[in-house]
Structure formats: C-alpha cells, structure tokens
Amino acid sequence: MILFRPRAADFQTAMRQIQLFDSFNEMDDYLIDYHNLHNIITSQEQVYTTFSHSDELRDSKSGWLHSRYICLGNIPLGIYDSKTLDPIKKPHLEIETDPQGGLKCQFDLIDEGFIFFLGNDQWYGQSKLVGFKRNDMSQPRCRKDNVPVTRQDFIYALNYFIASQAIKKLEAQKKRQDAIQLMKEQRKNHGQGKTSLC
C-alpha cells in the first residue's frame, strides 16, 4: 500500500487529505486528475511524475518511515511512502448512501472488519463520523465531529484511519517480534553462561 499526502501549508492539513494507492500508476493517475494535468499529456508512455532521489524522510509524527517527495518536473506535489505499509493491501472502500443522506462503509484491514458511518446528528446539529469493529459495536474505535458529509471527505477520513491503524498494527507486530528475539537471545546467553561455569 502506498501512502500519499499532498503538499499543504501545514502537516495537519496535509494529513487530513491523505490518499492510499495499490500502485505507482494509480498514484500517477490520481495526481494527473487532481492537478488537472490532462492538457499537458502528449503520449501514454510519457512519465508525468518523477520520484525524488533525495534521502528518505523518517517522519515520526505520522509513522511514515520511508517518505520521499514526488514531483512534476521540479515542482513538489506531495510526499509518498511505498515501503512502510508495503506488506498490507489497500482495503476496498465501497461507500453506500443511507435514506437520511448519510454515508456508510465496511472494509477489512489485515485481520479485522470495520464499519464506519458519517451523517448529520439531529440532536447536536453537527455532522459526526463514527467507526466500529464489526464484531464489537459497543465502543467506537474512531469518532470525529464536524466532518463534511461528502464522499471525498469520508474517503479522506477512512484513509487516515486505515493508514494510522495499519502503522500501529505493524509497530505492535514488530515490538512482539523484537521481544521474542530478545528472549531467545537471553535464553541462549543464559544457557551459555551456565555451561561455562560448570
């Protein structure tokens, strides 16, 4: 899964507009559409976007450990990361509209199923986004107020949740593996220490 955030005035604004892609071609197509670059395309084989050869940016705020700039010529369009979530496939987001004008989406991420709702809350007079694990609807895993009830803003919010959740899962997995490795090394060293004392 490729992570992408556009060039923006500040980090929070950029992170509210992140996109997820399965391939570089998909990201290229999105950037061409988003920046309306169709009028400068001269051939199908032309390379429209170029990837920066600069050093990777290790972004601890977002958990993107292998970020780089993506440019059109020498104009930076945003930052992408194709390695941090490489082992995870992008979930398919099928968004449905409910009779009250709200939006709903179910998807699977790694080994868990999620369901999200976005709509206007009549009691509080504002919009609300809530997300649950499908097997535990008692507590929301995600809640945001005042998210515009549009498909694009819903997709942005889902992408943000998917990326951050996947990064957390991979970090937890790595910590478990590191702990197991450390225990194995300690046992091995402890066993070697006993042998040398006898």
HELIX and SHEET records of a PDB file:
HELIX    1   1 PHE A   11  MET A   15  1                                   5    
HELIX    2   2 PHE A   24  TYR A   34  1                                  11    
HELIX    3   3 HIS A   38  ILE A   40  5                                   3    
HELIX    4   4 ARG A  151  LEU A  197  1                                  47    
SHEET    1   A 5 GLN A  19  PHE A  21  0                                        
SHEET    2   A 5 ILE A   2  PRO A   6 -1                                        
SHEET    3   A 5 ILE A  75  ASP A  81 -1                                        
SHEET    4   A 5 TRP A  64  LEU A  72 -1                                        
SHEET    5   A 5 THR A  50  PHE A  51 -1                                        
SHEET    1   B 5 GLN A  19  PHE A  21  0                                        
SHEET    2   B 5 ILE A   2  PRO A   6 -1                                        
SHEET    3   B 5 ILE A  75  ASP A  81 -1                                        
SHEET    4   B 5 TRP A  64  LEU A  72 -1                                        
SHEET    5   B 5 LEU A  57  ASP A  59 -1                                        
SHEET    1   C 5 GLU A  94  THR A  97  0                                        
SHEET    2   C 5 LEU A 103  LEU A 109 -1                                        
SHEET    3   C 5 GLU A 112  ASP A 121 -1                                        
SHEET    4   C 5 GLN A 126  LYS A 133 -1                                        
SHEET    5   C 5 CYS A 142  ASP A 145 -1                                        
END                                                                             
